[in-house]
Amino acid sequence: MSRYVLGIDQSTQGTKALLFDEKGELICRSDVPHKQYIDQRGWVEHDPEEIYRNTISAVKRLVDKAGINKNDLATLGISNQRETAMVWERATGEPVYNAVVWQCARGAEICAEIQEAGYGEMIHSHTGLQLSPYFSAGKIAWVLQNVDGAMEKAEKGELCCGTIDSWLVYKLTGGTQFRTDYSNASRTQMFNISTLSWDEEVCCLFKIPTCTLAELTDSDGEYGATDFEGFLDAPIPIRGVLGDSHGALFGQGCIEKGMIKTTYGTGSSVMMNIGKEPVFSKRVVTSLAWKLNGEVNYVLEGNINYTGAVITWLKDDLGLISSPGETQELAFAANPKDKTYLVPAFTGLGAPYWDSEAAAVISGMTRNTKRAEIVRAGLDCIAYQITDVIKAMSEESGIGIGELRVDGGPTRNRYLMQFQSDMAHVTVQVPSVEELSGIGAAYAAGIAAGIYNREEVFAKMSRTKFQPAMEEEVRREKYQGWKKAVSKVLTK
């Protein structure tokens, strides 16, 4: 009998179901998009019930598409869009409000009040995170403070406050399990990365009762079992849960200190494995990579709000391209002497600037700047932002970076990957497979279930390399131009 490992990657744009064989090869996938709710204030929401329905649908479609016996599924791993937060009724599973997406800064006033009260540094020292509405705590606090009756129910322990992983685990197990893994917990701004527990003092500042938070569980721990609403004849165990960027770090095989990866998604996560001791930083954040086999690894991480989303903006809002694939040809065709810069601070700037009030700008245009040059500036800003974070990490950790492992849809763009290598002055390695977030969670589950050998499963991945090729003077001039453009939008 075959034993397949199932991966679910619940991302910002949709839900993917991934099927892996006993060798760890990705053999089939099924994607189901979900609706984005964005209002005139730039607030972003998802319907959590739609996400759950899509998860069940994606699994059913995957089994049908792959033509396998559904009862040969052996275990499940889940990766998820991080920081996106929601609140639901503990007894019924009914959401009290839509999921507030990681991009949404509606908790800014709550965070500002805490900052003004003088608690910003304390929160940073406890959680490793700069006080910011980017993280889950400000989003959950907003829901509790703005939905009628929510705070009273929370104080009675009648609500679950969690991230998308804990929502899916709760729903997939019929409400019997309310759990989150250490990687997701470390991104909520409510988790103490030294004591490895929910931080009562920080939770009190956000007015979030700790009784509403999920049970902390190892990333390869036991999360209950699911039959996907009766689709399977017998339930399978959920044995891997990782935030999407942590899943990509694991899937990339960055399991040793000093290894670094970037996930190019709607936004981007640049993450460096710093080993078993935390390093606190002012410009990037400190989180947990995971807790596997009972052992914790820490990471430095910089998050960028708009990278792949810039390409979506060029297509859907400006109408400059009809598909993401067009950007490569246009970038190569653009005037090399054009000095147009796009700073995509549509919802402020994340690491290493942490300026939620910054606004987007296009600068340096001339009368000769045309469609190709603006599209190229959209690609360039992705590489510039990631370079900013890589430089900050290297300086803060004291670790030199010579190699960057990358994943995500935009990594198929040869122009972008070469420009990234040139700007960061590192070797960029693109794996032959995609969906590293889902791969990482599935591998964690497969290893925990005894299906995969950890060393063997990572050794099989092949990669394409991009080496720095730009003249140093040109590289320096371009990067200085970027820093000047950023300085125009910073408010602090």
N, C-alpha and C positions, 0 to 999 in steps of 0.2 A: 504494500500500500504506500502511495506517495504521501509525503508530509509537506504541505505548503505553509509558508508564513505569510500572513496578511498584514499589510501596512495601511494605515489610514493617515493621510496628511491633510489636516483641516487648515487651509490657508486663508488669507485675506479675501481672495477672489473666488474661491470655491473649495470643493472637497474632492480629494483623489483617493481612490482605492488602488493599492498596488499589490501584485502577487509575486512572490519569490519562491523559487524551487529550493530543493535541499542543498544546493551548492551556493545559494545566496544570489542567484541570477534573477534579475527582474524580467519576468516573462509576459506580463500583461498589466495594463492600467485602465482605469475608467475615471473620467472627470465629470463632475456636476457643478456648474457655477451657481452662485447665489447672488441675490440682489444687494446692491449697495445703497444705503439710505444716507444721503448727504443733503443738509439743509443750507440756507443762505448764510449761516454763521460758520460753515465749514465743519459742523459737527457730523460725525460719521457713526452709523449704527448698522448692525446686522440683526436679522430675525433668528434667534437661537433655535426656534422650532423648525424653521426651514433648514438650518444647518443639520439638525439631527435627522430630519426626513431625508435630506440629500445623502447623509452618511449611509443610511440603510439602503437607499437606492443605488449608490455607487458600488456597494458590496455585491448586491444582487446582479447588477449589470456586469461587474467584473467576472463573476463566476460564469455567467452566461457567455460572455465574450471569450473567455479562456477555454470554455468547454470542459472544465474539470468537474469531478465529483465534489460537490460542496462539502461533503463530510470528510474530505481529505485535508481541509483547513485545520491546522494544528494549534496555532497561537496567533495573537494579535498584538501589534505595536502601534501606538498612536503618537503622532507629532501634531503640533497645533500652533496657530498664530498666537504669539505671546502677548501679554499685557492686556489684550482684549478681555474685558471683564463683564460679569453679569450677576444678577441676583435673582434667585427663584425660591418658591415655596418649598420648604424641606419635605412636607408631607405629601404634596401633590405633584411636584416638579413643574408647576406653573410659573413661567417667568413673570416677575413683577414689572419688568421693563425690558426693552431690547438690549442686546449686547452692545456695550460702548467700545468701539474699535480703538486699537492702539494708536491710530493716527489722531484721535479726537482729543482736543485740549480743553474740554469743558470743565475739567477740574482745576483750571489755572487759578481761579480766585481762592479756592480752598487751600491750595498749596501756597499761594501768596500770603494768606493769613498766618499759616504755620511758620513761614519764613520770617515774616515781620515780628512774630512772637519770639524769634531767636532760636528756633529748634532745627534749622537746616543742617548745621554741622553735626548735631547729635544723630539725626536721621542718617546722614552719610556714614558716620562712624559705626552705626549699628547694622545698616543694610548694605553698605558698599555703593549705594545709588545716590546721585545728586537729587535733591528734592525737585520733583518735576511732575506735571500732569500727564507725562508720557506713560508713567507706570500705573499699575492697576489700582492702587490705593485711592488716588484722587478720583478715579472714575466710579469706584464702588461708593465712596463717600458722597459723591454727587447724587447717585441714585437713592441712597438712604435718606439724604436730606431733601430730595425734591419729589419723591413719590409718596403720596399720602399714606400714612400708616406704616411705611416701611421701617422707620427707625424703631417704632414701638415693637414691631414683630421681631426685628433683629435682636433687640435687647432681651426678648423672651426666648431666643434661640430657635425661632420658627422659620428663619430664612437661611439659605445657603448663599454665601458670597464667594464666588470663585472665578476661575479662568476657564477657557474653552475645554481644556483637557478634563477638568473636574466635571464639567457639564456633560461631556460625552460619556465619561465613565459612569456617572450617575444614571444617565438615560439608558446606556447600553446594558447596565446591570439591573434594570428595573427599579432603580432608586435604592438599591441595597448598599451601594458603595459611594461614599463621598470622599474622594481621595485626590491628592495632587502630588506630583513628584517634586524633588528638590530643585530641579532646574527652573520649573515654572514658578515655584514659590519664591525663588530668589529674585524674580523679576516683578514681584507685586509691590515692593517697597514696604512690606510688612514683616519681612523675614529677617531674622538676625543671622548673618552669615558666620558669626563666631560661635554662637551657642547652637546653631542649626535648629532653631525653633521659631515659632511665631513670636514677635516682639510685642509684649503687652504695652510697653510705654509708647511705642510708635503707633500701634493700633488705637490707643486711647486718643492720641493727637488727631487722628483722622475720624474718630468717633465710630470705629468699626469694632463691634464686640468680637473677641476671638472665638467665641462659641459658634460663630457663623462660618468659620473658616474650615477648609478641608483637612483631613488627616494626612500628615506628611508621610510619604511612602518612597522607598528607594526607586530609582528610575527603572530598575529591572525587577521591581518587587511584584507582589501579587495584588492585582486590582479587581479581583472578582472574575466573573465569566459572563459571556454573552452568547445568545443564539440569534441575534439580530432580528428581534421581534418574531421569533419562531421560524425563521428562514432555515436555520440549521436543525438537524435532528437532535443534536446534543450541543450544549454550550462549549465554547473554547475559552481558555484562559487569556486574560489581558496581562501580558508580562513585560511590556515596555511602554513607558510614557516619557516623552522628552519635548520641551519647547522646540519649535522648528529650527532655530539657529543652533541649539545644542545638539539636536538630531543630526544636523548637517556637519557639525564639528566631529561627531562620532562617526558618521557615515564616511567622512573624508579620511578617517584613520588618524586624526590629530589627537592621539591619545598620550603623547609625550609632552613634557614641558617645553615651551618655546614654539610649538607648532601653531600655525595661524591659518584661518580660513575666512573667506567672505562669501556670504550668501547674497546674490543679486535677486531680490524679489521686488515687490511693490516698493518697499523700503529696503535697506540693507543692514546686515549685522556683520561687523568685523569682530572676530573673536580669537583670542590667543589663550591657549592652555598655559597657565602659569604654575601648575603643579598643586601640591597639597597644602600650601600656605597662601593666604590672601595677600595681595599687594593693593594698598589703597591709593586711589588716583583722584586728582582734581578734574581732569579733562575727559577721562573715560570712566566707566563704572566697573565695579568688581562684582561678579556673580559666581554662582556655582556652575561648573560645566555639567555636573551630574553627581549622583551618588550611585555607584555600581559596585556590586560585590561588597557592600558595606563601607566602601571607601569614597571619600569626597575628592574631587578635583575642582580647583578654582579657575576662573577665567578673568581676563580683562576684556571688556567689550565696549565698542562704540556703535551706537545706532543712528541711522540716517533715515529721515522721514521719507524723502522722495528720491528714489533712484529709478527703478523700473517704472514707477508711476509717472516719471517725466516723459517716458516714451508714450504712455497712455494719454497723457495730456497733449502731446504733439499730435497724436492721432485723433482723439475724440473731441478735444476742445478747440484746437487750432486748425485741424483739418490739413496739416502739412504733409501727412503720410496716410496711406490707407492700410498699412500693416507694419508691424515692428521690423520686419525683414528689410524694408526699404531704407532704414536708417544707415545701414552699412554702406551701401552704394553711394548715398548722398554724402556721407561723411568723407569718403575717399575722393569724391568729386569736388568738394568744397575748396574755396580759395585758401591755400595754406598761409597766406599773409593776413587773412581776416582775423581780427582780435575780439570777436564777439564772445562774451561770457554770459552764461545763465546761472544765476544763483537761485535754486528752486526752494526758497523759504516760504512755501505756500501755507504751511502751518508752523512757521518758526524754523529754527535750526536746532538739530540735536547735537551729538558729540562732534567735535570737542568744544563747541561754542556755547551750547545750552542757552539759547536765546529764543524763548517762545514768542517774543514780540517782533522778531525780525520778519520783514516782508520780502517777497520775491522781486528780482530785478533782472532785466537784460541790459547789459552795458557794453560799450565799446563798438557799437554798430556804426557803419558808415553808409553812404548812399549805395555802395556796392554790395552791402550785405543782403543776401537773398535767402531763399528757402533752404538751400543746402547748408549755408553757414549757420543758420539758426538751429537746424536739426543736429548738425555736428556739435554745436555748443551744448545741446541737450545731452548728447552722449558724453561729451567731455566733462560735464559737471558731475556725472556719476563717478568717474575716475578721480577727479579732483577731491571730492568729498571723502572717498575711501582712502586716498593718500593722506589727507589730513589726520584721519584716525590712526592709520598705521604709524605715522611719524610720532603721534602722541603716545601710542603704546610702547614703541621702542624706547622712547625717552623715559617714560615712567617706570618701565620694568627693568631697564638696563640690558635688555636682550636685543641683539642685532637681528634683523629680519632679512633673510635672503630668498625666502620662498613664500609664495602666497597661493594657497589652494582655494579654488573658487567653484561656485555652483550657482545654478539658477538660469532661467531663460536667456537673459542678456549675455551670458557667457558664450553663446553661439555667434556673437557678433565679433568678427575678427578685428575690425577697427578698434572696438572698445577694449578688447583684451590686450592688443599691442599698446594702445595708449595707456592702459593701466600699468603695464609693465614698465613703460618709459617713465611715467610720472612718479610711481613709487620706487623706481629703480630696483625692482626685484624680479625674480623669475615667477611667472604666473603659470600655474598648472591647472588645466581644465580636464576633469575626468571624462571618460568615454560615456559614462552614464549620467542621467539627470536625476532629479528628485532625491537629492541627498538627504533632505530632512526626513522624508518617509523611509529611506533606506536605513538611516541611523536608528530610528525607532524600531523598525522591523528587525534589524540585526540585533539590537539589544534584547528584543523578545525572543528571537531565535536562539541566541546564545543562552539566555536564561532557561529556555525550554530544552536545552541540550541538543538542538538540531544543528547549530553551527559551532565551529571552533573559531575562537576570536582571532587568532593569528592568521589562520588560513583564509578566512572570509575577506579580510582586508587586503591580503597580498595579491588578489586577482585583478585589482582595478588598474586599467591602463589610462594614461593621461597625455594630453597635448601640451607642449611647453611653448611659452612666449618669453623671449629674452629681451632685455632693454637694448634698444637700437638707436635712440635719439641722441643727437649731440648734446653734451652737457650744457653748453651755453643756451641752446634752444629750450631745453627742458627747464632750466632755471628761469628763463624769461617768461615762459608760459605759466609756470607755477606762481611766480611773483604777481603776474597779471590776475590770476585767480584770487590770491590773497587780497589784492587791492579791491577787486570786485566785491568780495565778502565784507570787507571793511565798510562798504557803502551801506550795507543793510543792518549791521549790528547796532543794537540799541543800548548795549551795556558793555 
